[in-house]
Amino acid sequence: MRQRRIVRSLTIAATALALVVPMTAVAQARTVVPKINWGTCGPAPELKPFQCASVEVPTDYDRPNGPTTTIALTRLPASDPAKKIGTLFTNPGGPGGPGVDFIHQIAQTLYSPQLRAQFDILGFDPRGVGKSDPATCYPTEAEEQAALATLPAFPVTAKEERQFIADAAKLAINCRTTSPDRLKHYSTANVARDMDLLRQAVGDQKLTYVGYSYGTYLGATYAKLFPNNVRALALDGTLLPEWYSGSNGERQPLGARIRQGEGASDSYNQFLLECKKAGAACALNKLGDPRTVSEGLLAKLKTTPVEVPMPDGTTVTIDYPAAVSYMFTQFYSSYAYPGLAETLAELAKLATPTRAKAAAPKATQSLIEWNRRKEDYSSIGTALQPCIEAKQTGRPLSYPAYADAADARAPHFGRFRSWVGVQCEFLGLKDNDAFLGPWRNKVQEPVLVFGTRHDPATPYQATRPYADLWPDARMVTIEGWGHSTSLGGSVCADQLLTKYLTTLQAPADGSTCRQDRKPFDPLPTGKSVANLIR
């Protein structure tokens, strides 16, 4: 049963480091390549261009003839079969991002006509995610929703911190009890092995792949396990493997190790800077200096949450953790900056005592969409991949200290991201087939690596170290704002990607692209924010 994912900081974590020998080529060779029987994706008209299927792969590649795991996949067939090169595999990130929905949402609009003509564009839900036998933490969706309903995005006071740690332990116990068979074989290495089976199943001699965010970690893992099976790899929003896995020896929570607090803090400063330059186009300027207004709001929310009335008569409580969490997600795309500014401005008005006594104002569209989108995600269990493959601190009671240190480095967002993964300290499961380094690889083909200058989730500072793991990486800097922005954010980046994937001609290392618009520029005619933000 597919469950919806709750957007909370408690969704990503790390667990005990287990250095193991990767699965041998012999074991992979013994595995039967599945046959894909493509069919329809359902009656919805928007799904008519796509084909869907599911296949069975070994749950444990050490037992290739043992129990199996279902992998759901979809493809947009090449529009010019006579010129077809092969299949373009994709991963949207996460971990825990469903690749089937991703392709249904973006493939027809955000990949170039040439790519759509010459490749079948394929997405799959990684094992444990979406329609691929998802890892769940409660018997039913209703029970999970009830258990998570009162959890804050992250704790602030000492009392909240103690409760947050206790709730994380309870959650881990539920996940370990409900889905141990799935979580124990949930590593990125096994996803890479699944992807290589799928490559063979579609008839490609070598892999052509685009990975975003966590998908760059999957790409790096695939390159270590199957260096001779690579045709082309395009990697955007780089997750430095040694940071994610903890193989660099850092004794910090995962969220702190991958520098998301610092990335988000940079994005916050950029948001305020661009807002101030935008004048009337940014709603915060109507209330004063954007930084003063925003910081004043966050300070008030720490002690006095705001109740926002919704059109259906319900209310949404916005406190400090909820506001910081929301801001972090909005930094993923500069298209969201105007709506974020409107939301913060409205919250600032609501947080003013004299305004609170007035007639109830209308919720902004951004707040309405914020509330609605929470229902679009899978079970929290589908995001627990780092729990069974990455290093944990071993010190769950030290998270308040880690959070304090991170908050000093990156106010607001360092504390938020430092609590990512605390539940994994209690999970007690690991995948013995995980691969955790070393990370330098032997892929001889050129690979294309994109990094966005102001990325909140995979900070730009990781881009060059990631590129240096490859014998021939061509790093392209996208001058702009947001997370993994080569997809739909820059014509220049799109052209480089298309040329590379179709001709294998990669740009010079150190190339630069610019985004097509600045954050507060008017939207293109006929476009809406919902259609432009992934």
RALIN-V912341 format. One record per residue. RES is the residue in one letter. PHI is phi in whole degrees, 0 to 359 (none if undefined). D_FIRST is the distance of its C-alpha to the first C-alpha in Angstrom with 1 decimal. Layout:
BEGIN
RES&PHI&D_FIRST, RES&PHI&D_FIRST
END
This chain:
BEGIN
M&none&0.0, R&279&3.8, Q&245&6.3, R&266&10.0, R&272&12.6, I&271&15.8, V&276&19.0, R&212&21.2, S&294&23.6, L&282&21.9, T&264&19.2, I&234&21.4, A&203&23.4, A&226&25.4, T&227&26.0, A&303&28.8, L&283&30.4, A&232&30.5, L&284&32.8, V&228&32.0, V&281&33.2, P&296&30.9, M&305&29.7, T&285&32.8, A&297&33.3, V&297&34.0, A&298&30.6, Q&296&29.0, A&294&31.5, R&284&30.5, T&284&26.9, V&287&26.4, V&286&25.6, P&288&22.7, K&263&23.6, I&263&21.8, N&255&21.7, W&290&21.4, G&216&20.5, T&285&19.8, C&258&17.1, G&120&17.1, P&280&19.8, A&299&20.2, P&303&23.7, E&292&23.1, L&265&20.8, K&301&23.6, P&290&25.3, F&259&22.3, Q&241&21.0, C&231&17.5, A&195&16.6, S&219&14.7, V&226&16.6, E&253&16.6, V&233&18.5, P&298&19.8, T&296&17.9, D&235&21.4, Y&290&24.1, D&286&26.7, R&232&25.4, P&299&24.9, N&255&24.8, G&269&22.4, P&303&18.7, T&240&16.7, T&237&13.8, T&278&12.2, I&242&13.5, A&269&12.8, L&214&16.1, T&215&18.3, R&212&22.1, L&256&24.8, P&300&27.6, A&302&31.0, S&282&33.2, D&232&36.3, P&304&35.4, A&294&39.1, K&252&39.0, K&296&35.6, I&268&35.6, G&166&32.1, T&247&28.6, L&262&28.0, F&278&25.0, T&224&23.6, N&218&21.6, P&277&21.3, G&108&21.5, G&133&19.7, P&299&19.0, G&107&15.4, G&282&16.3, P&284&14.1, G&284&16.8, V&292&15.6, D&299&15.8, F&304&18.9, I&293&20.7, H&298&19.9, Q&277&21.5, I&239&24.5, A&300&25.5, Q&282&27.8, T&243&29.6, L&256&29.8, Y&260&30.7, S&295&34.3, P&305&35.3, Q&293&36.8, L&296&33.6, R&294&31.7, A&285&34.6, Q&256&34.8, F&225&31.2, D&288&27.9, I&261&25.8, L&245&22.6, G&233&19.5, F&221&16.6, D&280&13.7, P&303&15.1, R&310&13.5, G&85&11.2, V&236&10.6, G&57&8.6, K&272&7.6, S&263&9.4, D&44&7.6, P&296&7.4, A&283&9.7, T&241&8.9, C&247&12.0, Y&221&11.4, P&300&10.0, T&226&8.9, E&298&9.1, A&299&12.5, E&294&13.8, E&294&13.1, Q&301&14.8, A&295&17.6, A&291&18.2, L&264&18.6, A&300&20.3, T&261&23.8, L&287&23.6, P&284&26.1, A&298&25.7, F&195&28.3, P&273&31.1, V&239&34.7, T&274&36.8, A&299&37.4, K&296&35.9, E&297&32.7, E&297&32.6, R&298&32.9, Q&291&30.0, F&298&27.8, I&295&28.4, A&296&27.7, D&293&24.4, A&296&23.5, A&295&24.3, K&297&22.1, L&299&19.1, A&301&19.8, I&298&20.1, N&295&16.7, C&295&15.1, R&295&17.4, T&281&16.6, T&278&12.8, S&229&12.4, P&297&15.9, D&294&15.4, R&276&13.5, L&294&15.7, K&290&18.8, H&234&18.5, Y&258&17.3, S&292&20.8, T&300&22.0, A&300&24.3, N&289&21.5, V&296&20.1, A&297&23.7, R&294&23.9, D&300&20.9, M&295&22.6, D&291&25.8, L&296&24.3, L&296&23.0, R&304&26.5, Q&294&28.0, A&295&25.6, V&274&26.8, G&89&30.4, D&272&31.4, Q&290&34.0, K&223&33.2, L&273&30.5, T&247&30.8, Y&213&28.5, V&237&28.1, G&236&26.4, Y&244&26.2, S&58&26.3, Y&306&24.2, G&299&24.3, T&285&28.0, Y&291&27.2, L&299&25.1, G&298&28.1, A&294&30.5, T&292&28.6, Y&302&28.5, A&297&32.2, K&288&32.9, L&277&31.2, F&225&32.2, P&297&35.3, N&269&36.7, N&255&33.8, V&260&34.0, R&265&35.4, A&205&34.6, L&230&32.6, A&246&32.5, L&228&31.3, D&233&31.1, G&81&30.7, T&286&31.5, L&261&29.9, L&297&32.8, P&304&31.4, E&289&33.8, W&289&32.9, Y&296&29.1, S&285&29.5, G&83&32.4, S&287&34.6, N&274&37.4, G&85&37.9, E&293&37.2, R&260&36.5, Q&223&34.5, P&299&30.9, L&305&28.8, G&300&29.0, A&284&32.8, R&300&33.2, I&271&31.8, R&62&34.2, Q&291&31.7, G&298&33.9, E&293&36.9, G&297&35.2, A&291&34.0, S&296&37.5, D&298&39.1, S&295&36.8, Y&299&37.8, N&296&41.4, Q&293&41.1, F&301&39.4, L&293&42.3, L&296&44.9, E&293&43.6, C&298&43.4, K&297&47.0, K&289&48.2, A&281&46.4, G&62&48.5, A&294&47.6, A&290&44.5, C&248&42.9, A&298&42.6, L&296&43.3, N&296&46.8, K&288&47.7, L&255&47.4, G&134&49.3, D&295&48.7, P&304&45.0, R&294&44.8, T&297&46.7, V&295&44.5, S&294&41.2, E&294&42.5, G&295&43.9, L&298&40.7, L&298&38.7, A&296&41.5, K&294&41.3, L&294&37.5, K&296&37.9, T&246&39.8, T&224&39.0, P&298&35.5, V&251&35.7, E&263&34.1, V&251&33.2, P&287&33.0, M&255&30.4, P&300&31.1, D&273&29.0, G&94&31.1, T&278&28.9, T&233&30.0, V&243&28.5, T&269&30.2, I&249&31.1, D&250&32.5, Y&300&33.7, P&301&30.5, A&296&28.5, A&293&31.3, V&295&31.6, S&299&27.9, Y&297&28.0, M&300&31.1, F&302&29.6, T&294&26.8, Q&286&29.5, F&289&31.6, Y&295&29.2, S&216&31.1, S&292&34.7, Y&298&33.8, A&274&32.2, Y&301&35.5, P&299&37.2, G&295&34.3, L&297&34.1, A&298&37.8, E&297&37.6, T&296&35.0, L&297&37.0, A&295&40.2, E&294&38.7, L&295&37.5, A&297&40.9, K&293&42.5, L&294&40.3, A&282&41.1, T&278&44.8, P&308&46.1, T&294&48.3, R&286&45.5, A&297&43.2, K&276&45.7, A&281&45.8, A&299&43.8, A&299&40.1, P&282&39.5, K&280&36.8, A&288&33.8, T&292&34.0, Q&300&31.6, S&297&30.4, L&293&29.5, I&297&27.7, E&293&25.6, W&304&25.0, N&295&23.6, R&293&21.4, R&294&19.9, K&297&18.4, E&271&15.6, D&263&14.7, Y&249&13.2, S&283&10.1, S&304&10.0, I&302&13.5, G&296&12.5, T&287&12.2, A&254&15.9, L&268&17.2, Q&305&18.6, P&299&22.2, C&298&21.8, I&257&21.9, E&225&24.4, A&258&26.7, K&284&29.6, Q&253&29.4, T&286&32.5, G&77&32.6, R&226&34.0, P&299&31.4, L&285&34.3, S&268&36.0, Y&301&33.4, P&302&35.7, A&291&38.5, Y&301&36.5, A&293&35.4, D&298&39.1, A&295&40.2, A&291&37.7, D&294&38.5, A&292&42.2, R&283&41.4, A&217&39.1, P&309&39.3, H&74&36.2, F&275&33.8, G&296&34.8, R&296&33.9, F&303&30.5, R&285&29.5, S&291&31.1, W&276&28.5, V&299&25.7, G&97&24.4, V&297&26.0, Q&295&23.0, C&288&23.2, E&296&26.6, F&246&25.1, L&290&22.1, G&72&24.3, L&235&22.2, K&214&23.4, D&258&23.0, N&290&26.3, D&259&25.9, A&291&25.8, F&247&28.7, L&231&30.6, G&115&33.9, P&291&36.6, W&253&35.6, R&294&38.6, N&241&37.7, K&245&39.8, V&294&38.4, Q&272&41.5, E&291&40.2, P&298&40.5, V&241&37.3, L&253&36.9, V&238&36.0, F&256&35.7, G&222&36.1, T&268&36.4, R&305&39.3, H&238&37.5, D&252&33.9, P&285&32.3, A&258&29.4, T&235&31.1, P&305&34.7, Y&304&37.3, Q&299&39.2, A&274&36.7, T&292&37.3, R&295&40.6, P&301&39.7, Y&295&36.6, A&299&38.7, D&291&41.2, L&285&38.8, W&253&39.3, P&301&42.6, D&216&42.6, A&261&40.5, R&248&41.5, M&274&40.6, V&239&40.5, T&270&40.7, I&262&39.3, E&284&41.5, G&172&39.4, W&228&36.6, G&120&32.8, H&252&30.1, S&52&29.9, T&261&32.2, S&292&33.2, L&265&30.6, G&87&32.3, G&252&34.6, S&210&37.6, V&299&39.3, C&301&41.1, A&296&38.0, D&298&36.5, Q&293&39.6, L&296&39.8, L&296&36.2, T&298&36.9, K&297&40.2, Y&296&38.8, L&289&35.8, T&271&38.0, T&242&41.3, L&67&40.5, Q&267&43.1, A&265&42.1, P&291&44.0, A&294&46.4, D&299&45.1, G&90&45.5, S&292&45.0, T&226&44.2, C&234&42.4, R&247&42.3, Q&289&39.7, D&283&40.6, R&213&40.9, K&271&41.6, P&305&39.2, F&254&41.1, D&294&42.3, P&300&41.6, L&293&38.4, P&302&39.1, T&304&40.0, G&81&37.2, K&255&34.5, S&236&32.4, V&302&30.9, A&300&27.4, N&275&28.1, L&251&29.7, I&259&27.5, R&280&24.5
END
